[in-house]
Each structure stands twice: as C-alpha cells, then as structure tokens.
Amino acid sequence: QELRGHYTHNKLIVSTALSYVDEGNQRSSAFSADEGSYLMCVPVARNGLAPLFNQFASSNPRIAALAAVLDPINGLPCTNADGSVNSLSPLATGGTRQSLPYFALLEDFGNNTTRSALVDIGYDISERLHIDAGARYVSEDRSSAYRAISPPATLLLNLRPLLSVGDTGGQTFKDSSKDDDVLVRVNARYEWRDQHYAYASYSQGRRSVVVDINSTVDANGQAIITNAIIPAERMENFELGLKGQTPALRYSAALYYQRYQAFQVGFLDGAGIFRVANAGDTNNAGAELSAQWQLNDTFGLFSHVNIFDHTLDNNASNGVFGGNTLENSSENTATLGFTINHTVNEKQLSLNVYGHYRSEFATDPVRQPIDPVSGLSLVQSGFTVFNSSLALTRPNDWSVSLWINNLTDKQYLSDISDVGANLGMPTYQAAEPRTWGISVTLER
C-alpha cells in the first residue's frame, strides 16, 4: 500500500510518501538422479570418490572394480560414442540393479515487511539555480526458514548424502532480523547557459539485511545447520555532470564516485550451497560521456563511453574478495554509430549502424578466472558486436524495415553460470548469432 502527496507553491515543490509492503514466499528445489550416473558424470563427485575407492581396492574386489571404472585415464567416460550414459549402479550391485534412484529436496521460506516514509523538497533559488533534497526512513522485519530432505546414498555405504546438504530430520530452522535506516539525497542544478546545465548530486542507497540459513555435512556425514545475519549493504554516490543541447548537438558528461559499506556477494561454496557474504567495503569511481551530433540534414553520429573501476578494494579487511571484479561488470564499454536519413519521392530512407564494445567480465562471484575442477575459463574476454537497420517509410501510410543483429556473427558468451561450476560443470550460455528480420507496418 502506498500514499503519495504533492504540493507546489511558486518556487517550492514538496513531495511526500508513505508505503507498506508485506511479502511471503516459499521456494522448493528438488534434485533427482541415478546415484551411479551422478557419481560417474559429475566431476566434483567423481574426483572425490575415486581416491576413496582406491584406498579400499585391495580389500574388496567389487570396490577394486569401481576404482578401475573411475580411473581418470583408463576408466570409463561419462557418455559413450553412441550417447548412452555409463553408471556405477549395475557394477556396484552385482547386476541386480540397473539404477539406484536418489531424491533430495531443499525448501526456503521468507517473510519480509517494509515500512517507509519519504519527504522531498525542491526550490528554485533563481531562474537558473534549482536545488532539491529528500530523506527516506525505512524499517524492515525479515525472517527466513529452511528445511532439507537429503538421505544417505546407497553407493556411499549409507554414510553420507549424495549432495553435501545436511538432512534437517523433518525440522524447519528459523531466524529473523529487524533493521531500520535513514537515506538522504541532495541535488543542485545550474543552467549556466540556455539549454546547458551543470549539476552535482549526493545520494544514499541500501540493500536489505539477509537472513541466511543453510545445512551442510561434516566429515562423518552428520548435518550441520548454519545461520548468518548479513548486514545491510549501504552505498553513497557522488556525481558531477554536464548536460546540454544545441540544434546540432546533444551531450552529457559525468564523473561519479561510489562508496560501499558491507558489500554483499552471493555465491555457491565448495559444498554447492548458495550463500550470501559480506565482502567488506569498497570505493569505485567512473566517468561517462554521451553525444549525438547531427552533421547535416542527412548524416548523424552518436556515441557513448563508460569507464568504471569495477574491482573491490584490495585490502586485508575484504578477505578473499579483495581485488575481485564486481559481478557482470566491465571496466570499459563503448558504443559508436551513425545514422543516414534521406527523402526520396516523399519516402524516408533511414540507415542505422552501430558497434558496441564491452571489455572482459566475470560471472563467478568468487572471481576465479579458471574453474578449479574442470579447468575451464569463467571469464568472457572483451568483444565488439555490430547491429544495423534499414527502413523505408511513407509517413502516415506504411513502412518496411530490415534489421540485422550481430552483423559479423561474433561468437561470445552472454553468461557463465556458476551453479554448474560448483559441480565442475560450468554452464555456458552462448549469445545470439547473426539474426535478421523484416518488419512491415501499415497505417489505415
């Protein structure tokens, strides 16, 4: 629920708001597999199991056979040439079972209540100078609950579960947190010339407290329940900039500086459990420039450049996260393109071509450049993609357009999932190849 108020009088503008949000949610994650195929095909499981079987190979012929199958050089692969999948289940059971079904279930519950109040005041000090300032009070109640079904695996001698997730024995574990904060912002805008502005701003933001509950297993396969209250992430943003336009040119330029306290990161740990952690404090600066230049009635240029310090501060207080890049962020991005517009027999012909560059980025929150299990890269190197469109339009009548994305058929990754990486199988999502289409529009 939200209530808003707005008041203006001469040079004064006042905005107010009261809001209340109550949210409840539940998420269930089910896991199902054949034990023998999982232990055969998942690198983390296979690499950990092979030394264990080798250790007892001399005392049991069946274990010796399993160790031989799992041998990284002379053993069987996960899949055969015909696409069939190998499994340890028939060998481990003497042929009596072709598969050993395994099932696990993880459930998360959450209840969040947020109350906030906002006041924002703007005032025209003169015809060219405007300032505004505001404050928001936020109060949050957050609670989490967790339970897991993770039985011991037959092929692990019923000593531990197939996944490194501890069984909660039917119990639901809960934790909660209460937190409040005040966030402010101040902005000043000065029109130093008609349609040309300079501005300075300061603002604060936050990411809510996280109530994190998980279960793992110890060396003996016993469940361990872990609770953690991750403090709210707080951010301060300082920005100086220019914006303006003339009949031929539109431009904007900005310098900004961001200061984070208790920067939050989410990641899967070595046991395959998703966690949220406090990565410490960091300070990041950047610069941004955009311009659109119409050289004449036919030809125009446009560009955008962003330079950003995208790493966490490399100091001891940030622990293992110090010096790592921010998730999915790039140090440099740039766009450069042109437009051509020409009138032919009352029809408008338009051509738009631009290229977009992005420097390398990592999607693994722990920022490992190479996955330690698979040896595969978790970083997408820099790339440039070109897009274009050509349109013929008769105003207020019809238009036909041809568009082509990824003009040069550049091969690159749009995402690298760290979910599979924690099992030694990173998931790579390829970006779209060259893609084109034709659009026809009629106005009647």
Secondary structure, 3 states (H helix, E strand, C coil): CEEEEEEEECCEEEEEEEEEEEEEEEEEEEEEEEHHHHHHHCHHHHHHHHHHHHHCHHHCHHHHHHHHHHCCCCCCCCECCCCCECCCHHHHCCCCCCCCEEEEEEEEEEEEEEEEEEEEEEEECCCCEEEEEEEEEEEEEEEEEEEEECCECHHHCCCCECCCCCCCCCCCEEEEEEEEEEEEEEEEEEEEECCEEEEEEEEEEEECCEEEEEEEECCCCCEEEEEEEECCEEEEEEEEEEEEECCCEEEEEEEEEEEEECCEEEEECCCCCEEEEECCCEEEEEEEEEEEEECCCCEEEEEEEEEECCECCCCHHHHHHCCCECCCCCCEEEEEEEEEEEEECCEEEEEEEEEEEECCEECCCCCCCECCCCCCECEECCEEEEEEEEEEEECCCEEEEEEEECCCCCCCEEEEEHHHHCCCCCEEEECCCCEEEEEEEECC
